[in-house]
Amino acid sequence: MSDMRNTMLIGSEGIKKTILHGGTGDLPKFITGTKVTFHFRTQLCDDERTVIDDSKKVGTPMEIVIGNMFKLDIWETLLSSMRIGEVSEFWCDTVHTGVYPLVSKSMRRIAEGKDPVEWQVHTCGMANMFAYHSLGYDDLDDLMKEPKPLFFVLELLRVQQPSEYNRESWALSDEERLKAVPVLHGQGNKLYKQGHYHEATQKYKEAIICIKNVQTKEKAWDVPWLKLEKMANTLTLNYCQCLLRMEEYYEVIEHTTDIINQHPGVAKAFYLRGKAHKEVWNEAEARQDFSRVLDLDPGMKKSVKKELAVLNMRMEEKNQEDRNKYKGMF
C-alpha cells in the first residue's frame, strides 16, 4: 500500500483517514437495513490523546443498522470506506462531532445498565436533549459546551445485508420504539410536575413519534392500530395540558379537535378544548364542550363546575368592561 493511500480525505470536508491495519476483500455494500458491527475508540486531539469512549473496554462491539436514523451519521460515512478486518483512524472536524456527546451519553447509560431503552431509540425524532444543561458526565459536558475535533479509531468486524441476518432483529427497532414509550411518558410526567412544561412537551412529542412510526405498519382501525391510537391520544392530551400552561390555546384547540373528530367519545379531549375556548373568550364553544364532558363522564362534574364558575365570572367581568367602554361613547 502506498503512502498516498495511508492518509486520505474521504468525500466529505473535515475528515482525514489513516489506515492502521489493512482489511480484506471488496468494500462492503451499505444499503438501508445493512447491519454493521464494529469496535470504536474515541479520543481527543490533545497531547495525551485522551480516550473518551472505548467499546473494547465495555466488552461489546457497536452495532448500527444503516438507515435506522442513527444520530451520528458521520460514522456511516467512515465505515463505508472500510474493508472487513480493517482498523483505521479518522480525524473529524467539529462540524461532524457536535452531536457526539449526546450519542456517547446514550451508549454509556446502556453500558451501565441504567437505560432500559435500546439506544437507537433516542433518534425517534424530536429528542431535544439540548434542553438539559448537564449530560451527567463532566467530559461530555465539556465537549457539549465547546465541540472539538475528535479521533475515531474504528475496526470493522462484520457487515450483514438485511437478507443475511434474522429479519426479527430488523423488526426490533419497532419493538424497542414501543419500549421507549413508557419511559418517555414517565419522564414527561415528571417534568410536567416540576413545572418544566416545554421540556415535558419534547418527551411527549418524542413518544408520540415513536408510536406513529410503528402505527403506520398496522392496518387502520384494526385492534393493534387502535391500541396504538389510544396510547398516542393519551400522550397528545398530556401534551395539550403542557400547552395550556404555556398559553398556546389555539394549538390546544387544534390537537383536541383532531382527536374529537376521530374519536368523539374522549371526555378529556372535550375538557381540555373547553378550557382552551374559555381562555380565548369563546363562551358558547366552551359551554358546549363542558356539557359534552358531563354527558361522557359524569365523574368529572366537580372539575367542570369549577371551570364553569370561572367562565361565568370572566364573562361577567368582560360584560361589565364592555358596558363601561360603551357608556363613555354615548
BELPEJO-V539855 format. One line per field, one symbol per residue. psi: psi as a letter, one per 40 degrees, with the letter a starting at -180 (. if undefined). burial: b if it has 24 or more other C-alpha atoms within 12 Angstrom, else e. A space follows every 10 residues. Layout:
# BELPEJO-V539855
psi: ???
burial: ???
This chain:
# BELPEJO-V539855
psi: hiddddhihi diifhhhhhd hiaiaihihh ihehhhhiii hhiifidefh hdihddddeh iihihheffh dgedddddde eiiheihihh hhiddeeded dddddddddd deedhehhee defecfggee dhdieehddd dddddgiiii hhhihhdihh idedihdddd eddddddddd dddddddddd dddeegdddd dddddddddd ddddddeihh eidddddddd dddddddddd dddddefgdd dddddddddd ddgeehdddd dddddddddf fgdddddddd ddddddgdee dddddddddd dddddddddd ddddddded.
burial: eeeeeeeeee eeeebbbbbe ebeeeeebbb eebbbbbbbb bbbbeeeeee ebbbbeeeee ebbbbbebeb bbbbbbbbbb bbbbbbbbbb bbbbebbbbb bbbbbbbbee beeeebbbbb bbbbbbbebe eeeebeeebb bebbeebbbb bbbbbbbbbb eeeeeeeeeb eebbebbbbb bbbbbebbbe bbeeeebbbb bbbbbbbbbb bbbbbeeeee eeeeeeebbb bbbbbbbbbb bbbbbeebbb bbbebbbebb eeeeebbbbb bbbbbbbbbb bebebbbebb bbbbeeeeee eeebeebbee beeeeeeeee eeeeeeeeee
